[in-house]
Amino acid sequence: DVETAFLQATLDKRIFLEPPPGMGVPRDQVLLLLKAIYGLKQAPLLWFTTAREFLLSLAFVQSTSDPCLFILNRGADKLILSLYVDDLILTSSSQALVDWVMTKICARFPIRDIKELSWTVGVHLDLESDGLKMSQEAYIKSLVDKYLPNKNVRRRIPMATSQNLEDESKIFGDMALYQAIVGCLNYLAHATRPDIMFAVNCLSRSLLRPTVPQYLAAIRVIEYLNSSSKLQIPYKTNSTLHCLHGFCDASFPGLHTTTGLSTTGYCVFYNNNLIQWKSRRQSIVCLSTMEAELEAIVALIVVLIQVQNTLGELGYSITNYTIYTDSEPAINYLNTPSEQQKSRTRHLAIRFHFIRSLLKNGTLILKHVRSVEQIADIFTKPLPRETFELLRRSLLSP
């Protein structure tokens, strides 16, 4: 943890500050800043620039695919440093290399060294001999204490299949409260709780005009979290396995009867460990289920390429990746030469032909999976309890 990180940043231009009241500075004089301060709009960027230049001076290499990731190679040893605002996480195959880097960092910045990693940005990491587990039980408890009127534990799922969030007949009066709840849920959904991602996606669409049903739906998600707060994302080490694959699915048109937009859902696994997931509305109206599924495949490919590039910079060469979809029409369309397509598919965007090129050169492997085994289904629509809990076991562990 870099203490008072923004105050360590070097200014890139002359900046004058109006003196705050009580300093006794004459009215016709201003202050000249020597360093960045908190509240300065460019302070975060200046801090990142300062930290980056220092790390590069130590022979770190900045990742191209993730600018906040820095890599140091010393012979057979490697050190990876992740910079998140003022928090630094280091991992290495050599303790001596970690000690050397920490000595250099402590000499440059005021550092509070926490030693073994256990918490980062509100996420608890339980380190084990064969990997680690990530959870946010303490954060969920604080959310329950703050926003849940009745603390009783109710065994719920995030959304009921019959839940209707499009009824705008009764507007919820406290917009700030609704926004605060959804903001907290959004953080959880992206950090350690992929099981609430679809519900949060739906709740986030009416932040400026929330309704009573939407507020009650948000409270339902908190009740679900209260009954499942101990769930964790497990990560197991495997030095011999290097495989990258993902599941993608799309609803058509899902809950979006007023817009006609489908929902894309996907999740990415590296060495059978969940590393990324998403649920979002598609930006165009699709004319068929197959077209919606193709949009989901394209969205997942973009993410897989980014992950593939990051792994390559870390020294792990991934030559191909696998996508699992439950849409046989989409698979048949992509495996059929473009000149043999029928007239009903001629309107499809040219970017779908990009998928064909990946299939042809072997970078992409497209496989069919049964709908009951489609993990990404949990990101596209409300599911019955049995189906939801079955798919959740592929993402989280007790």
VENMO-V269390 format. One record per helix or strand. SS is the DSSP state (a for helix, b for strand). FROM is the first residue (numbers start at 1). TO is the last residue. If there is no record, write none. Layout:
ss: {SS | SS}
from: {FROM | FROM}
to: {TO | TO}
//
This chain:
ss: {b | a | b | b | a | b | b | b | b | a | b | b | b | b | a | b | a | a | b | a | b | b | b | b | a | b | a | a | a | a | b | a | a | a | b}
from: {2 | 5 | 16 | 31 | 43 | 61 | 69 | 77 | 87 | 95 | 111 | 119 | 123 | 131 | 137 | 171 | 175 | 194 | 211 | 212 | 232 | 244 | 263 | 273 | 289 | 321 | 328 | 338 | 343 | 351 | 364 | 371 | 375 | 385 | 397}
to: {2 | 8 | 17 | 32 | 57 | 62 | 74 | 84 | 92 | 108 | 111 | 120 | 128 | 135 | 147 | 171 | 191 | 206 | 211 | 227 | 236 | 251 | 270 | 281 | 313 | 325 | 334 | 340 | 345 | 360 | 368 | 373 | 379 | 392 | 397}
//
